[in-house]
């Protein structure tokens, strides 16, 4: 058969021939009577086609990356020729842009194309089609970013931390239905753990969402299977189908608490870390394409209608020094070596960003005239400094030791410290120097966040002098609203940090007792100077809106991750001017 005639082969004939060639004669009546003109094949559920849906990424004023993945029939040999089309209406009349791609095993049959020459601030429709069988994808919707002066506001849905085996992706469904223009995903799009490990729980066991592959992912094939599982979720597919995404990775796209050349969850018997990192980054780019020159450098900027300068950072893999650990500074007699810890913690050379990214960030901040400088930072930037004597108890809670006795001990100590702090705020002259020291001797509770790299944070704040700075962050699974203050206590900006899609927050420390979790949140709000709001028990997202005068954050939460529902409630609304 000639190439010309092959391309003219219609879909019905293609299905008939491939079925006969494979000996699947019994399937023919079902296949032939189930096909319709839209490319849906109910008679072959999950057998071939664009099973992971469609997606769009990295919108600019004139371009957007379109994505899909094609699963070939078992009888399709070699690469698959795929046509993509873009139009200004759902009927694709006329087709505005089009072209051909090749889906191959080399990139796990994923497809991506950076479509250029588009009009700013415009909605577009797109689809993919197999040129041989004519099977079509669903129709996706995307948009280009506005140019300066075209809009009065831009809305971002900010999400992170979606563990498939922890529960339903209701948050993604809610985001799909929201008024957000663009979704900013701050990482932990997948989790690397095996089935039954972190995130698995009795409440979601009946949902049949155990991880695939069943083992911890290490090889390129492992990572690809895990991404395919996550992208099989209908609510995540809907969010990608209806909204363009801007993504960065955090640690779980590779391994827990990763840094430049290692990770807490990578062991010597798991092979080369550098090879695992390469595998993880390749799979990430196959499923979450980004407009970058180098696959290991994902920092980039987006102009949001002249209102905000969105700077997406890599605070995880590119330049991060290994995290400090308090346990390393306890000597004989279990005495904490405060001087040694302070020397390491305040080391001016410790970095999260690396030299190249830090220089890029400083230049990007200096050259922007936008009202808002928005940092897409995986981890919390605000200072979460707790009274030092509380840290040991918090560490015990975090390690799963939330016994009634420990909870009572924590509550009593926190209550006593709060009482001292209130007296200080009220100007009580009877507060003793010893009491003052108890609440003013503080240390960061999370050394994996920006708190573990305070010298570089000061360099960032200095580079942003005179700018309106907003940090959007994820990673913690809890919702936060923080002041950003420099070493002198001067406010330099604010932080809108989102809860998780499914991963457990502080409520997990209290056996799911939300009342205890919220009491814990309230005590932290009173004890931590820069913390204005903390929700420690709900799953959701941040809707951040930027105008010429204000930056507003809404913390939205779903009711459950065990029963399907996209209804949300709003926990708090704040505005920065």
N, C-alpha and C positions, 0 to 999 in steps of 0.2 A: 504494500500500500504506500502511495507517495505521501510526502510531507503535506502537500496541498490537500489531498483527500483526507488525511488524518485530521487536519484542523477543521474540516467541514463536517466531521463525524458528529451527529447529533447526540444529545444526552441519552435518549432511550436506546439508541443503537450501541452506544458505549457501554451502558449498563448490561445490555443483553450479551454483548461479546465478552466482557470481563467475567460475567457470571458463568458463561459457558466454558471459558478457558480455565476457570478455577474448578470446574466440575460441580458448581453449586446450582444444579438445575432445579433443586427444590425451592430455591429462593426466588426463582424467576417470576412466578405469578404474584407474589407479594410485592416484589420490587416494581414490577411493571404496572401494577394497579395502584401503588401508593405514591408514585411520583406526581408532582404537580409542576406547573410552569414557573413557580417561584424558587425551585431548587430544593424544596423541602423533601426529605426522604424518610417519612415515618416508618416505612417498612424495614429500614436499616438503621435503627437508632444507634448513634455513637459509632458507626462503622467508618465513615469517612466524611470529609468536608472541613468546614471552618468551625471545629468543635469548641475552640476556646474563645469564640466571638471575635470582636474587633476592638481596637483601642487607638487613641491618638495621644501624642506626647509633645512636650516642648513647643507650645505655640509661640509664635512671634507675630510681629505686625504683618509679615508677608509669607510665612511658612508654617508648616506643622508636619510632624512625623506621623504617618499612618502605619498601623500594625495589624497583623493577623497571623494565624498559624493554620497550615493546611495538613490534615491527616489523610494520606493517600490510601486508596484501596490496596489490599494485599497484592492484587494483580497489576498495580501500577508500578512499572519499573523505572528507575532513574528519577530525575528531577521532574517537578510538576510546573508547567507554565501557568502563571497566575496573572490575570489582568486586574488592575485597580482603576477605579473611576471616582472622580470628584465632581460634584454639581452644587448648584445653589438651591436646589429643590429636591424633595424626596423622590420625584418621578424621574430624575436624571435626564431632564429634557430642557436644555441640551446638556451633554456631558462637557464640563468645563476643562478638566484635566484628566489625562489617562496615561497608562503605560503598562509595561509588562515586567514581572519579576519571576525569579526562579526559586521554588521551594525545594530545598535539598536537605539531605541528611546531615550535611556539614554544619548547618546551623539549626538542627532539630526541626526543620521545615517551618521555621518562623520567617515572617516577611516584614520588612519595614522599608518605607520610602519617605524621604524628606521632600514634601511637595512645596515648591516655591512659586513665586509670582502671584501670590494671593493678595486680596484687598484687606486692609486693616479693619478690625472691629466688625467682622462679618461671620455669619454662621454658614457652615458647609456640611454637606452630606457626602458620605463615601461608602464604597463597598468593594469587595473582592470577588473574583469569579475564576473558576478553573476553566481554562480556554478549551480543554478537551471535552469534559463532561458537562460544562456550563453550570455546574452547581455553584450557587451564590452564597456569600456570607449574609448575615443580617446587615442592615443599613446602619452605619454609625453617624453620629452627629459630633461636630467639633466647631471650633471658632478660632479666629485670629485675634491677637491682642489689639486693643485700641491704640491709636496714635495719640500723642499729647493733644488735649483739647477736645477729643471726641466724646468723652464720657465724664460724668461727675463722680462716679464711684466704681471701684472694682472689688469683687467679692471672691475670697478664697475659702475653700473647704480644706481644713488642715487635719490630716489623719496620720496615724502610725500604729504599729504593733498589732498585727492581725495574725493570731495563732489559729490555724484551721481546726485543730483538734480541741480547742478550748470552747468553741461555740459557734453559733450562726453569725454570719456577716451582715447582721441587720444594719450596722452603722453604714456600710457601703450602700445598702439599699436606700437609706435615708439621705445620704449624700447625693445619690443619683436623682432623687426627687427634690433636692434643695434648689435654692436660687443661686448657688455658687456658679461663678463663671469658669473657674479652674480649680482642680483638685491638686493640692500640694501634699505629696506623700513623703514623710520624713524618715521612712525606713522601717525595718523589720516587716517587710512585705511578706516574707516567708519566715518560718522558723526551722532550724536545722535538726532539731531533736527527733529521735525515733518514736515510733508508736508507743503510747503508754508512758512516755517520759514527760518533760515539762509541758504543762498546759492540759494534759489529759485529766479528766475528773469524772466522778460518778454521775454528776448532773447532766453531762453531755454524752455519756457512753451510748445512750439510745439513739443519738443522732447519726451514728455510723460515720464519724469524721476522723477516724484514726489515720495517722500519717502514712503516706506512701512516698517512697519505699518505707518499709517498716523499720528500717535501721536509720541511724544518724547519717545525714547526707555528707559525703566526702568527695566522691568522684563527680566528673562532669555529668555523667548519665544520672547519678543520684539527684543532683540539683535540678536537672531538666524535668525529671519525673515529679519532683516536689512542686516546681512552678506549674506544671500542667495540672496537678491536683488542685492547687489554689485557683487557677484560672478556670477550672470546671465549675466553680461556685457561681450560681445564677445571679446573686446580688452583686458580686464583684464584676461579673460580666456586664451587668446593667450599668454600673457606675462608669466603666470604661467605654461602653457604647455611647453614653450620653454626655460625658465630660472629658475634656482634655486633661491629662495628668502631667505634673512636673515632679520628678522623683529623684531621691538620693537614697543610697543604702545606709543602713546602720550596721550593727554587728551580726544580727541573726541571719542575714543574707549570706554570711560566711560562718561564724561561730561566736558564741557568747563572749562578750567583753573582749572583742578583738582590738588589736592595735597594729602598728606598722609591720611587725614581724612575728606576731604570735597571737594567741587567744586563750582565755581561761578554759574554753571548751575544745581546745585542740591538744591532744596528747601525743607523745612520741610514737606510740604504736599505731597512730593514724596516718603515718607517712609524712611527706614533706609539707610543711605549712605553706611554702611559696607556691607549690603546685595546687594545693587546695584553694588558695586565694585566687590563683589564675582560673581555676574551674568555676569558682563562685562568681567572679567578675564576668567571665564569658557568658554564663547562663543569665546573669542579671541583664546584660546588654541585649541578649537574644529576646528576652521577654519584657524588658523595660527600656527600650532604646532612648538614648539621650543624644543631643547634638553636641558632641565633644570631639576633640582632636585626638585624644588618647584615652583608651579604655580605663586607665587607672587614675585619670584626673577628671572627676565629675563636677568640680566647682564651675559655676556658670551664672550668668545674670540675665534677668528679664525685666524689660521696661513695661510697667503696668500703667499705660496711658499717661505717662508723665507724672502720675500721682505717687507711685511707689517704685523703688528700685529693689527688686527681689534678687537677693544674692544667696544662691544655694551653695552650701558648704559641705565639705567632707571632713567631719571632725572625728572620723573613725579609722580609716585605713591608710590614708596618704602620708600623714606626717605625725601621727599620734605616738608619743612615747608611752611605754608601758605604765599602766595605772599603779599608783602607790597603794600600799596595803597597810592599814594600821597594825596588823598582826606582826609585821616585820620590825616594829619599833618597841616591842615589849621584851625586856631583858629578864635577867634572873630575878626571882621574886615577883614576877608578873608586874614589873614597874614600867610604866610608859616613858620612853626616852623622848620627851617633848622637844628638846633641842635638836636632836638628830632628825626628827620628823619635820620640824620647821625648816631646817636647812634644805631638806629634799623638796618639801612642798613649795617653798618660795624660790626655788632655783630659777633664775631668770631665763635659763636656756630650755626649760621644759616646754614642750610644744604639743598642741593638738592639731595644728594646721600644717606645720612644716613651713620652711622659708619661702618657697615659691608661692604657695597659696596665700600666706599672710601678706606678701608683697602685692599680689593681685587684689586681695580684699582692700588693702589700704588705698590702692589706686582707684578701684571701683567706687569706694566711698567718696574719695576726693573729687572725682570727675562727675558725680551725679548732682543734678539740680532738683531732683524729685523731692517732694515734701517729706516722704517717709523712706528710710533705709531699713529694709526688712531682711533679716538674716534667717535663712532656713537652716537652722542648726539642729542636728539630730538630738543633742542632749541639752539639759537645762543650763541656761546661762546665769540665771539669778543665783544669788548667794543663799544657800540653804544651810546656814550656820546654826547648830544647836548647842545649848550648854553642854560642855564637855562631859559632865558627869552623867548625862543621859545617853551618851553614845553606846556604852556597853549594853544597856538595856534594849536600845533600838536594834543593835546587832543581834541580840538574842531573839528578839521578836522576828527579825527578818530571816533568821535561820530556821524558823518553824517551831520555835519553843514557846509559843503563846499559851502557856499554862495559866490557870486562874491565879496562881500565886505570883507569877511574873507580871501578869496584867495589873494585879493589885499593886505590886511594887512600882511599876511604871506610873500608874495613875497617881499614887501618893507623891512620888518624886516630882512629876510634872506639875501637879497642883501646888506644891510648895514653891517651885521655881516661878510659876505664873504669879503667885501671890507677891513674891519679891519684886517681880518686874512691874506689876501694877503699882506697887508702892513707889517704885522709882519714877514711874511715869507721872505719878501724882505729886512728886516732890517731897515725899515723906522724909523728914530730916533724921528719923531714927534708923534708917537703913544703914547697917554696918558695912565697913569695907569688905568683910568676909562675905556678907550676903551679896553685895554688889559683884564681887568676883565670881560668885556662883552663876550669875546670869550673863555676865559679860565675858567670861572665859569660854569662848565658843570655838567649835571646829566643824568642818563640813561633814555631813553624814554620808555623802555620796562622792567618792573620789573618782568615779568613772565619768562624772559630769564636768562642766567647766570649772567647778569648785576644786577639782584636782589639779588645775593648771592656772592658778590665779595670776601669775606674772604675764602670761600671754593674753589673758582676758584684759588686763590693764592696757596692754599695747593696742588691743582692738578698740577699747574705749577711747584711747587717745587719738586713734586714727579717725574716729567718728565725732570728734569735737565739733560742736556747732551744728550737728545733724540731729534729726528726729529719728531715734533708733528704736526699732521693734524687733524682738526676737520671737520667732515661732519655733516651738520645740515639741519633741515627742519623747519616746524612750521609756518614760517612767511608768506608764499605764495609768497615771493619775492626771487630773486637771489642775493647772496652776495659773495664777495671775501674780506676777512678781514685779516689784520695782527693780530696775537695773541700776546699781550704784557702784561708783568706783571706790578705790581704797580710801579716799578722803570722806566718803559718805555722800558725795554729790550724786544726785539722780541724773543718769545719762540716757534713760529710756525705760521701756517696759517689756514684759514678756507675756505672751499668750501661748501657753503650753497645753496641748490637747491630751485627753484621755486616750485609751486604746480602743481598737476595734473589738477585740475579744480578750486580750491578755489580762490576767488578774492584776488588780492594783493593791493598795494597802489592805483592802478588805480580806485578802488572802491570809494576812498575818493573824487575823482574828476569826478564822474558821468560817468566813462568810457572814459574820455578824456585822451588818452595815451600821448599826447604832454605835458599836464599839469603834468601827472605822471612822465614822464621822466625829466621834468624840476625840479620837486621835488627831484627826485633821484640825479640829478647833484648837487643840492644845498647841499644835505646831504653828498655827496662825498667830497665836499669842506670843509664842516664844521666839519665832524667827522674824527678825526686824523687817526684811524686805518682802515677806510673804503677805499678800493681801487676800488671797482666796485659794482654797484647796478643796477639791472633791476627791475623796479617797475610795469611792466604792462604785462608781457608775462608769459605763462604757459609752463612748460618744466621739464627737468631733468638735472642732472650733470653726465657726464661721467668722472670718476676719474681713472687715470691710474698710477700705481706704478711700478717703475723700481728700479734697484740698485742705480741709481744716481738721479732720478727726480720723483716728484709727480706732475702730470699734471691734470688740470681740464678744461673740455669743458662744457660751459653752452649752452644747446641745447633747442630750443623752437619750438613748433608747431604753425601753422598759426592761428588756430581757435579751439574753443571747441563747436561750433554750427554746423559745417559741418564736416563730417568724412574725415579725411586726416591724415596720419602719416608722411608726409613730414616735415623735420625739417630744421631750420637754426641754425647756431652757432653764438651766440652773443659775446662770448669772450673765449679766450684760454690763460691760464697762467701756468707757471711751477715754482715749488719750487725745490731748489737743496740743 
